[in-house]
Amino acid sequence: MSPRFRALLIAAVAAAALLAGARAALREGRPAGDFLRYDRAATLAWRGEGHLLYDAAARRENRAWGDPENLPEMPFRYSPGLAAALSPLGALAPRHGFVAWSALCAGLVAAGVGLAAALAIRRLPEGAPAWIPAAAALLLLPHLYAENVKLGQMNCFAFGLSVAALWALDRGRDRAAGLLAAGAVLAKHIPVLLVLWFAWKRRWRAAGWSLAGVVLLAGVLPTVVFGPSTHGELLRQWWTNENHLVTETGEPEGTGIVSHPGNLPLVEGQSLRALLYRYVGPTSYVHLASQADTPGASPGTRGIAVWEAVAWDSKTVYALWGLALAATLWAAVAATAPIAGEDPAGAARRFPLEAGLVLAAVLLVSPESRAPHFQMLAPACAALAATFAAPGRRGLLWLASLGALGVLLPTQGLVGRTGADYLLAYGSMGLGTVVLFVVMAVLLRRERAAAVSAAAAAAAAGGAP
């Protein structure tokens, strides 16, 4: 990273944090989004009342703040380790905590976007300006960046830390990469694929530090904060929660959405599983926020049925999902396998595409992937933009990438609420990601074939008398 780019990145992170903090400070009314969910857990942990973390009765009684009108208490479905890590937030009043939280979320998102661009710069042809991958990363669904920051979602942490981990790995800072990946896993569990990928790339130090970080954050820290017996009971309560790995989206009482056979991840989902259940199963797309003004409505009241003529049984759809999952993971593994004897410079040039491919796979295989999570595509878009910046790099793959962006970019502000819902119902995010994933896999296959040939030629030349 050049000194100029580093200075610009630091300035962008600082500006994003200041703007988001100022917006939160000037906001009227109660803090927005998911912040209260996290702050309640932090407050209980800070006050030594961690045993109430998953207690529904304590939540209904407003034991954390005692102010149901201004500070409603929402369920916490994350692990006890995250509550322990957030405990310092409980020392602040909710209003002040919201300002600090908003600034931190915005800073992480800005850092993730900037580091995604920094990763991709290596793929730029000589003489091409560095703003090309930066613009591609910024262009990617800017409303999602704003939405994640506005709602104060844990996605900001998963995104920023995951991209930072990949950037650190690319720079040979394996310990930092491992610890950053551990933080991403604590925020959202699906980045555990990064840890497995570190091992697949034979970056054992990064994988080892990741595992050590997960043990420290998810095991040792909550044991110290809550005590061994309380932590053990909290783990039991969290694990037995039916939706303990599912991000709750604020569904109103009485809608029955969570108990619907489709289950919560399929309601707004854009993952492979969600798309399959909508395309070849009976599950309809339901935007949870649309239920808010219809208390007691059934999940199908405002659902969008994608393909009513096909309704395979759930076991068949589940088996299809298993095949799609295996194919996606196999493609990611095959496209990023280390090449024996390869020139390190060639492997380094491929890395930005590999990073984009792995994060795209994370989105596709995670059952709960919804639209806000797709900011994870920033490294993919930046790497593809750098790749196609070369003269003559136009063709079917380039057109496919543009088509994928065409369905990824439309927002509610551009096409209206109904149009956006229909786009999401038909999988605009998920299918666009599938296209980008295939494009990156094809590009990597081509580059790997050239690298294998070069490595074989170098080995033959070295063994010649």
Residue pairs with C-beta under 8 A, 6 or more apart in sequence:
1 9
1 118
2 130
5 118
5 121
5 130
8 114
9 111
9 114
9 115
9 118
12 110
12 113
12 114
13 107
13 110
13 111
13 114
14 107
15 110
16 106
16 107
16 109
16 110
16 149
17 103
17 104
17 106
17 107
17 110
18 103
19 106
20 102
20 103
20 105
20 106
20 107
20 149
21 99
21 100
21 102
21 103
21 106
23 102
24 31
24 98
24 99
24 101
24 102
24 103
25 99
27 98
29 70
30 36
30 70
30 71
30 72
30 94
31 39
31 94
31 95
31 97
31 98
31 152
32 98
32 150
32 151
32 152
33 150
33 151
33 152
33 153
34 74
34 151
34 152
34 153
34 154
35 97
35 98
35 101
35 102
35 151
35 152
36 71
36 72
36 73
36 74
36 94
37 74
37 75
37 76
37 248
38 76
38 82
38 86
38 89
38 101
38 152
38 154
39 86
39 89
39 90
39 94
39 97
39 98
39 101
40 59
40 64
40 65
40 73
40 74
40 76
41 53
41 76
41 78
41 82
41 83
41 86
42 83
42 86
42 87
42 88
42 89
42 90
42 97
43 64
43 65
43 89
43 90
44 50
44 52
44 53
44 63
44 64
44 83
44 90
45 53
45 83
45 84
45 86
45 87
45 90
45 225
45 226
46 87
46 88
46 89
46 90
46 91
47 90
49 63
49 64
50 80
50 83
50 84
50 225
50 226
50 230
50 234
51 226
51 230
51 233
51 234
52 58
52 63
52 64
53 76
53 80
53 83
53 234
53 237
54 75
54 76
54 234
54 237
54 238
54 241
55 63
56 75
58 64
59 73
59 74
59 75
60 73
62 68
62 71
62 72
62 73
63 73
64 71
64 73
65 71
65 73
65 94
71 94
74 248
74 250
75 248
76 83
77 238
77 241
77 243
77 244
77 245
77 246
77 247
77 248
78 154
78 238
79 186
79 218
79 222
79 235
79 238
80 222
80 226
80 231
80 234
80 235
80 238
81 186
81 217
81 218
81 219
81 221
81 222
82 154
82 186
82 187
83 222
84 221
84 222
84 224
84 225
84 226
85 186
85 217
85 221
87 225
89 97
89 100
89 101
90 97
92 100
98 152
101 152
102 149
102 152
104 156
105 148
105 149
105 152
105 153
105 156
105 157
106 149
106 156
107 160
108 156
108 157
108 159
108 160
108 161
109 145
109 148
109 149
109 156
109 159
109 160
109 375
111 160
111 163
111 164
112 159
112 160
112 162
112 163
112 164
112 375
112 378
113 134
113 137
113 138
113 145
113 378
114 134
114 137
115 163
115 164
115 166
115 167
116 133
116 137
116 163
116 378
116 379
116 381
116 382
117 130
117 133
117 134
117 136
117 137
117 382
118 167
119 163
119 166
119 167
119 170
119 351
119 352
119 355
119 379
119 382
119 383
120 133
120 136
120 137
120 352
120 379
120 382
120 383
120 385
120 386
121 130
121 133
121 386
122 348
122 349
122 351
122 352
122 386
123 133
123 349
123 352
123 353
123 383
123 386
123 387
124 130
124 132
124 133
124 386
124 389
125 389
125 390
125 391
128 386
128 389
128 390
132 385
132 386
132 389
133 382
133 383
133 385
133 386
134 382
135 385
136 381
136 382
136 384
136 385
136 386
137 378
137 379
137 381
137 382
139 381
139 405
139 409
140 375
140 377
140 378
140 381
140 405
140 408
141 374
141 375
141 377
141 408
141 409
141 411
143 411
143 412
143 413
144 371
144 372
144 374
144 375
145 375
147 372
148 155
148 156
148 159
148 372
148 375
149 156
151 372
153 372
154 187
154 188
154 247
155 187
155 188
155 372
155 373
155 375
157 183
157 184
157 187
157 188
158 184
158 187
158 188
158 191
158 373
158 376
159 375
159 376
159 378
161 180
161 181
161 183
161 184
161 187
161 191
162 180
162 181
162 184
162 191
162 194
162 359
162 362
162 376
163 355
163 359
163 378
163 379
164 180
165 176
165 177
165 178
165 180
165 181
165 184
165 194
166 177
166 194
166 355
166 358
166 359
166 379
168 174
168 176
168 177
168 180
169 177
169 198
169 203
169 206
170 348
170 351
170 352
170 355
174 203
174 205
174 206
174 209
175 205
175 206
175 209
177 198
177 203
177 206
177 209
177 210
178 195
178 198
178 205
178 206
178 207
178 208
178 209
178 210
178 211
178 212
178 213
179 209
179 210
179 213
181 191
181 194
181 195
181 198
181 206
181 210
181 213
182 195
182 209
182 210
182 211
182 212
182 213
182 214
182 216
182 217
183 213
183 217
184 191
184 194
185 191
185 192
185 194
185 195
185 210
185 214
185 218
186 214
186 217
186 218
189 245
190 362
190 365
190 366
190 368
191 362
192 214
193 358
193 361
193 362
193 365
194 210
194 358
194 362
195 207
195 210
195 211
195 214
196 207
197 332
197 336
197 358
198 204
198 206
198 207
198 210
199 207
200 333
200 336
200 337
201 336
201 338
202 338
222 231
222 234
223 231
225 231
226 234
238 244
242 258
243 258
243 263
243 264
245 368
246 263
246 264
246 265
246 368
247 368
247 370
248 264
249 264
249 267
249 268
249 288
249 289
249 370
250 288
250 289
251 257
251 258
251 264
251 288
251 291
252 291
252 292
252 295
253 295
254 295
254 296
255 288
255 291
255 295
255 296
255 297
255 298
255 299
256 298
256 299
257 264
257 267
257 286
257 288
257 291
257 299
258 264
260 267
260 299
261 283
261 314
262 277
262 283
262 284
262 299
264 368
265 271
265 273
265 274
265 367
265 368
265 369
265 370
266 273
266 274
266 277
266 278
266 283
266 367
267 285
267 286
267 287
267 288
267 299
268 274
268 285
268 286
268 287
268 288
268 370
268 371
268 424
269 275
269 277
269 367
269 368
269 369
269 370
269 430
270 363
270 369
270 370
270 371
270 373
270 374
270 424
270 427
270 428
270 429
270 430
270 433
271 363
271 364
271 365
271 366
271 367
271 368
271 369
271 430
272 321
272 324
272 325
272 328
272 364
272 365
272 430
272 434
273 321
273 324
273 325
273 367
274 283
274 367
274 369
274 427
274 430
275 427
275 430
275 431
276 317
276 320
276 321
276 324
277 283
277 317
277 321
278 284
278 285
278 306
278 307
278 425
278 427
279 306
279 307
279 310
279 427
280 307
280 310
280 311
280 312
280 316
280 317
280 320
281 311
281 312
281 314
281 317
282 311
284 299
284 300
284 303
284 304
284 305
284 306
284 425
285 303
285 304
285 305
285 306
285 421
285 424
285 425
286 299
286 300
286 302
286 303
286 304
287 302
287 421
287 424
290 302
290 421
291 297
291 299
291 301
291 302
294 301
294 302
304 421
304 422
304 425
306 425
306 426
306 427
325 365
328 361
328 364
328 365
328 437
329 361
329 365
331 361
331 437
331 441
332 357
332 358
332 361
332 441
335 354
335 357
335 440
335 441
335 444
335 445
335 448
336 354
336 357
336 358
336 444
337 448
338 347
339 347
339 448
339 451
339 452
339 455
340 455
341 455
341 456
341 458
341 459
342 451
342 452
342 454
342 455
343 451
343 454
343 455
343 458
346 447
346 451
346 454
347 451
349 447
350 444
350 447
350 448
350 451
352 379
352 382
352 383
352 386
353 383
353 384
353 387
353 440
353 443
353 444
353 447
354 444
355 379
355 383
356 377
356 379
356 380
356 381
356 382
356 383
356 384
356 436
356 440
357 380
357 437
357 440
357 441
357 444
359 376
359 377
359 379
359 380
360 376
360 377
360 380
360 433
360 436
360 437
360 440
361 437
362 376
363 369
363 373
363 374
363 376
363 377
363 433
364 430
364 433
364 434
364 437
366 373
369 430
371 424
371 429
374 408
374 429
374 433
377 408
377 433
377 436
380 436
380 437
380 440
381 405
381 436
383 440
384 401
384 436
384 439
384 440
387 393
387 443
388 394
388 397
388 398
388 401
397 439
397 442
397 443
400 435
400 438
400 439
401 435
401 436
401 439
403 435
404 432
404 433
404 435
404 436
404 439
405 432
406 432
407 423
407 428
407 429
407 431
407 432
408 428
408 429
408 432
408 433
410 419
410 420
410 423
410 428
411 420
412 419
412 420
415 423
